[in-house]
Amino acid sequence: MKLLNRATTAPTTWRNWARSARCTPDRIIRATHQSDLVDAVRYAADRGLPLRAAGTGHSFNPLVTTSGVVLDMTGYTGIVALDPAAPSVTVRGGTLLRELNWALDKAGLALSNMGTLEEQTIAGAISTGNHGSGLAHRPFSGQVLALTLVTADGSVRSCSPEEDPELFAAAATSLGALGVISTVTLRCVPKYNLRVTEGSLPLESVLEDIEAYAGSAEHATFSLKGWSDNASTLKLEPTDAPVSAEADRRRRANTLGEVRCATAGLAGRIDQRSVRRIMTAQLGGGSGPADYVDVSYNAFTFPQPVKFLSLEYALPLTSSADTVRQVHEEVKRFGLRTPYSITVRFSAGDELLLSPAQGRTTTYVNITVPRTVGYTELLRTFEAVLLEHDGRPHWGKAHTATAEVIADRYPGWKAFQDIRAELDPQALFTSDYLRRVLGSTRPRT
Ligand SMILES: Cc1cc2nc3c(=O)[nH]c(=O)nc-3n(C[C@H](O)[C@H](O)[C@H](O)COP(=O)(O)OP(=O)(O)OC[C@H]3O[C@@H](n4cnc5c(N)ncnc54)[C@H](O)[C@@H]3O)c2cc1C
């Protein structure tokens, strides 16, 4: 097999971005063509080895780890087709969001919404239910018009809401459990700028009517700290105004803010009081609350080189104010303070079988902590509250929920498992971790 001569390494270690998951698989295969995906799947199937597709490893849990084949998708990149009239774009699954944003920008186009990261692959983003914020926007997969998937028998299947809608509803957020996503077609919009406005409000005044707050801007977010009863507000609104002179500085300031969090996290290991001191110290340079304009993808995202751990759950918007109150109380009570904010974002519901926003308008609550042992306990305390309140874990974040807990929270769970059993009867795309969060592949009932 040609592929094995030029694009594989065996054995070597694969690690995720956060260094919280690693494996030494039998082989890592680096794909650059669609035929490599098909060859890799056949190679694994012929030898009875499991195969897991890998993007850039920005998931915090062992979603990719396997003893079999890791199929590294990061060399399988680029635009396959761009239709300015639709407008839509078809990209290879390993393309980074950053590369896509630049290509769309050149064509006068953009994505309508995204999260804060643009260093991950398109296929990894949709596979884990990646999202940004905005009540009028579904999670990232909501921009997907069609995709192609290499399944366990080596065939390439196409699906969209029109062509094979059942497969599409399962595959557009599927944790790599149904096959390898080869290409993704995304809806685009004309290129636009966003006005970024930061502020501060008493947390209680936001929670009093959380639905009103969620709808108060095209992309509304708020965040809170364990030592304050105020919420920091962040609103992004489309605007015709030009990009502000200070836009680049503001984006860099977001990155520096994370460096500051990491420093506070380290100092906090020696003296917990220093966390709050470092995080509330006024820095020079005249940077007050933000009010500036940037091109959309730069306003949504910022470079995040500093490693941390994150946990996030999707909750029903209507009952989420009480949940946020309770997690805030828990975080205040907990002995250790995380320097990072607890972030609250919103999305419209969707119909994808394993989407955490499936069937309900959603509030996402995220906690980020430094990567040290005491903070892992804080994650678990926080998670217990979110699980009690009908939370569904973000598939790419550091949750501990198992299939037994998660299954009943997804009306589409059985339909997904039926499609999984049909497409992958030999569990080629399953791992120990996937058995934990999705259960074993079982015959269709
Ligand atoms: C710094 C940072 C910031 C983040 N910000 C956000 C945010 O704002 N919003 C949000 O929702 N999430 C966020 N996340 C989570 C993260 O964006 C997702 O988990 C990430 O998109 C995964 O993409 P990846 O390319 O790293 O995939 P990986 O982590 O490599 O893989 C994730 C899953 O996708 C599967 N997969 C990858 N490629 C394919 C393929 N071609 N075919 C089939 N399956 C595939 C893998 O098997 C695995 O199950 C953040 C994470 C980090 C580290």
The ligand as an ORCA input file, in Angstrom:
! r2SCAN-3c Opt
* xyz 0 1
  C      -7.752     26.992     23.715
  C      -9.062     26.342     23.380
  C     -10.159     27.145     23.122
  C     -11.397     26.538     22.815
  N     -12.480     27.335     22.580
  C     -13.667     26.757     22.281
  C     -14.823     27.561     22.019
  O     -14.783     28.786     22.048
  N     -15.994     26.917     21.751
  C     -16.102     25.547     21.719
  O     -17.180     25.021     21.499
  N     -15.004     24.774     21.953
  C     -13.823     25.338     22.216
  N     -12.730     24.542     22.451
  C     -12.854     23.083     22.237
  C     -12.302     22.740     20.883
  O     -12.570     23.788     20.003
  C     -12.834     21.482     20.213
  O     -12.849     20.398     21.016
  C     -12.000     21.366     18.943
  O     -12.740     22.082     17.979
  C     -11.631     20.105     18.428
  O     -10.983     20.290     17.138
  P      -9.622     19.547     16.839
  O      -9.256     19.778     15.424
  O      -8.623     19.938     17.854
  O     -10.083     18.038     17.007
  P      -9.471     16.895     17.944
  O      -9.482     17.343     19.343
  O      -8.211     16.430     17.354
  O     -10.580     15.778     17.736
  C     -11.854     15.967     18.301
  C     -12.808     14.859     17.855
  O     -13.087     15.026     16.485
  C     -12.812     13.833     15.794
  N     -12.304     14.176     14.473
  C     -11.312     15.039     14.159
  N     -11.169     15.083     12.825
  C     -12.076     14.219     12.300
  C     -12.423     13.815     10.989
  N     -11.825     14.323      9.906
  N     -13.406     12.917     10.828
  C     -14.065     12.398     11.889
  N     -13.778     12.753     13.145
  C     -12.803     13.654     13.350
  C     -11.786     13.099     16.633
  O     -11.810     11.694     16.389
  C     -12.271     13.445     18.022
  O     -13.312     12.601     18.386
  C     -11.503     25.116     22.764
  C     -10.378     24.324     23.029
  C      -9.162     24.926     23.342
  C      -7.978     24.052     23.619
*
